[in-house]
Structures are given as C-alpha cells and as structure tokens.
C-alpha cells in the first residue's frame, strides 16, 4: 500500500497571509512599535565661562512612556565636546565639556 505524498508550503493559509502582510509593512518602513516620548532636563544650554577655562556639565534625556531608546549625540560646535556621545535606556545622563581656550571676554559661541 502506498501513502499519498503531500506537499507543505511555508506561508500558506491564514497565518502565512498575516506574516506576508507584516513583512510587506516592515519593508515599506511601517513599524508597529510604540514611539518613545522624550523629555530633556535642559531645552537649551547657556553657559558663561572665564577666559581660557573649561566648563563641564550634563543634561538628562528621559523617556516618559518607558520605551527604551538608543542614539548618538554630537555638537556642531568644535569647542563643545560630548563626553557621552552614545546612549541607551530610559533615562540617560549626557556629559559635555566646553573648551574656551583662545576666547576673549564677550565672545559668543553657538552650536
């Protein structure tokens, strides 16, 4: 007696249709994850330093809806050094240092 051979294809049926649609959404850049809601301890950093001295400080990035984040931070100002350029988590402290060597009284830097 011979048994009838059957073929099985992955992705057939209702579960396969659901998986196929999900892959198509991901390929189109449509993600279903909740987006993090960020709050910063400082919206703007304004500092005053004495001529030729460095200033070290920090600010906090906090996620209010508990969705972990990961990122990079940099400054467009070459005198501002980010001491914590990479971060990950729900609450992170970002350290920075401003180097004022070569500046004179009244000089202003932005970035």
C-alpha positions as CSV (number, residue, x, y, z in Angstrom):
1,X,0.0,0.0,0.0
2,X,1.4,3.4,-0.9
3,X,0.7,6.5,1.1
4,X,-0.3,9.6,-0.7
5,X,2.5,12.2,-0.8
6,X,1.6,15.7,0.4
7,X,3.4,19.0,-0.1
8,X,3.6,21.6,2.5
9,X,4.5,25.2,1.7
10,X,5.5,27.6,4.3
11,X,3.4,30.7,4.2
12,X,0.2,29.1,3.0
13,X,-3.1,29.8,4.7
14,X,-4.2,32.5,7.1
15,X,-1.0,32.6,9.2
16,X,1.1,32.9,6.1
17,X,-1.1,35.8,4.8
18,X,-0.6,37.6,8.1
19,X,3.1,37.1,8.0
20,X,3.4,38.2,4.4
21,X,1.4,41.4,5.1
22,X,3.6,42.1,8.1
23,X,6.8,41.6,6.1
24,X,5.4,44.0,3.4
25,X,4.6,46.7,6.0
26,X,8.2,46.4,7.5
27,X,9.7,46.6,4.1
28,X,7.7,49.7,3.4
29,X,9.1,51.2,6.7
30,X,5.9,50.9,8.6
31,X,6.8,49.8,12.1
32,X,4.3,48.9,14.8
33,X,6.4,49.7,17.8
34,X,5.4,52.5,20.1
35,X,7.5,55.6,19.6
36,X,9.4,57.0,22.6
37,X,8.3,60.3,24.2
38,X,11.5,62.1,25.2
39,X,11.9,64.9,27.7
40,X,15.1,66.8,28.2
41,X,16.2,68.4,31.5
42,X,17.6,71.3,29.5
43,X,16.0,72.6,26.4
44,X,18.8,75.0,25.8
45,X,22.3,75.0,27.3
46,X,23.6,78.5,28.1
47,X,26.9,78.9,30.0
48,X,29.3,81.6,30.9
49,X,32.9,80.7,31.4
50,X,36.0,82.6,32.4
51,X,38.5,83.2,29.6
52,X,40.7,80.1,29.0
53,X,38.7,77.8,31.3
54,X,36.7,74.7,30.5
55,X,33.1,74.2,31.7
56,X,31.8,70.7,32.4
57,X,28.1,69.9,32.7
58,X,25.4,67.4,31.9
59,X,21.8,67.1,31.0
60,X,19.3,64.2,31.2
61,X,17.3,62.6,28.5
62,X,14.3,60.8,29.9
63,X,11.6,58.6,28.2
64,X,8.2,59.3,29.8
65,X,6.4,56.3,28.2
66,X,9.1,53.7,29.1
67,X,10.1,52.8,25.6
68,X,13.9,52.3,25.6
69,X,15.9,54.5,23.2
70,X,19.3,54.3,21.7
71,X,21.2,57.1,20.0
72,X,24.2,59.3,19.2
73,X,24.8,62.9,20.2
74,X,27.2,65.4,18.7
75,X,27.7,69.2,18.6
76,X,28.2,71.3,15.5
77,X,30.5,73.5,17.6
78,X,34.1,72.2,17.7
79,X,34.6,73.8,21.2
80,X,31.8,71.7,22.7
81,X,32.8,68.1,23.5
82,X,30.2,65.5,24.1
83,X,31.5,63.2,26.9
84,X,28.7,60.7,26.4
85,X,28.3,60.5,22.6
86,X,26.3,57.2,22.7
87,X,23.3,56.4,24.9
88,X,20.8,53.7,25.5
89,X,18.0,53.2,28.0
90,X,15.0,55.1,29.5
91,X,17.0,57.7,31.5
92,X,20.5,58.7,30.5
93,X,22.9,61.4,31.6
94,X,24.8,63.2,28.8
95,X,28.0,64.8,29.9
96,X,29.6,67.6,28.0
97,X,32.6,69.9,28.2
98,X,33.0,73.4,26.7
99,X,36.6,74.4,25.9
100,X,37.1,78.2,26.0
101,X,40.8,78.4,25.3
102,X,41.5,81.3,22.9
103,X,38.3,83.2,23.6
104,X,38.1,86.7,24.9
105,X,35.6,88.4,27.1
106,X,32.3,88.9,25.3
107,X,32.9,86.1,22.7
108,X,29.7,84.1,22.0
109,X,29.6,80.5,20.6
110,X,26.5,78.7,19.2
111,X,26.0,75.2,18.0
